[in-house]
């Protein structure tokens, strides 16, 4: 169960915060997209996404060999409000702009929300 303490601990880590902030712009992202956008290796990204999944902040789905993540659809209203407020607070931060720009320019991005495998 997600509590305010768990959510705050989840967002205090920069990598996890950056992942959640990307999902405020995108509906769903593959592990490879998070890695590309953040410039981090897949094992590190997977570890942080696993923490967010275990804390009920994100939900994952498998599509072939790929794992896609989205914000958990059952986030309590208070958690959605808090995440939206954080997103507004970091909106102009350079690191978050750079993450979104790298993601936007990623070559060969996987298919969106159709269960398609990565090309």
N, C-alpha and C positions, 0 to 999 in steps of 0.2 A: 504494500500500500504506500502510495506517495504521500509524504508529509512535508510540511514547509522546510523542516531541517534537511530532509533527504534532497529536496529540490535545490536548496541553496548549496549544499555540499556538491551536488552534481554540476552546478553552474560555476563554481568557484575556480575550477580548473580551466585554463585558457583554451586548451584543445577542445574540451567538451563544450564550452561556451561558443566557440567558433562553429562547431558542428550544429548546435541548436540554432544559432543565428542563420546559418545557411538554410536550414529547414523552414525558417520564417519566410524565406523568399521562394524556395522551391518546395514542391509538395512532397517529393520523395527523391532520395539520392542513393546511389550505389556506393559501396565502400571505396571503389576506385575513384569516384568523383570527389568524395571527401578528401582522399589522399592527394589528388591532383590540386584541388582548390587550396588546401592548407600547406602543400609542399612537404608532406610527411609520409613516412613509410607505412605500408599497409598494416603490419603488425601493431604499430602504435595506434593507428586509427581504429582498428578492430577492437583493441583493448578498451579504448575510451567509449566506443559505441556499445560495447558489451556492458559497460558500467551503466550507461544511460538506459539501456534496455532492461537490465536487472532492477534499476531504480524506477521503472515504469514511466520514464520520460519519453522514451522512443519505443516504437514497435518495429519489428523487422519482418520481412517476407523473403522467401527464397524463390529465385527464378533460374532454374538450371544451376549452374555453378556460382551464380552471383547472389549477393544478399543486399537487399534494398532496405533503407530505413526511412521512417517518417515519424513525426511527433505522434505520441500515443493518442489514439482517438478518444480514449476515456480519461484524458487529463481533467482533473477537477476544475471548475470555473476559476477558482482563486489562482491555480497554477497557470492557466492560460493568460490571465490578467498580468501576472507577474512576468511571464516570459515575454508578453507583448510590451510591457513597460521596459524591460531590459533591452529588447530590440530597438525601441525608440531611443533609449539612452546611448546605444552604441552605433546608431545609424550612420553618423558622420565619421566614425573612427576609421582611420586609414587602413588598419589591418583587415577590417570587415569589408571595406570597399575593394581591397586587393583580392580577398578571398572570392568575392562575387565576380570580379573581373576575370580571374584565372578560370573559374568554373565556366563562365560565359564563353571563353575562348578555347575550352578543352576540345581537342580533336577527337572524333570517334566516340562521342558520348553514347552510353547505352540507351536503349529505348525507354521511354517514359511510361511507367504504370501499365504496361501491357503484358507483363510477364515474358518479355523477350529477353533473350540472352544478349550479353555484350558481344558486339561484332568482333 
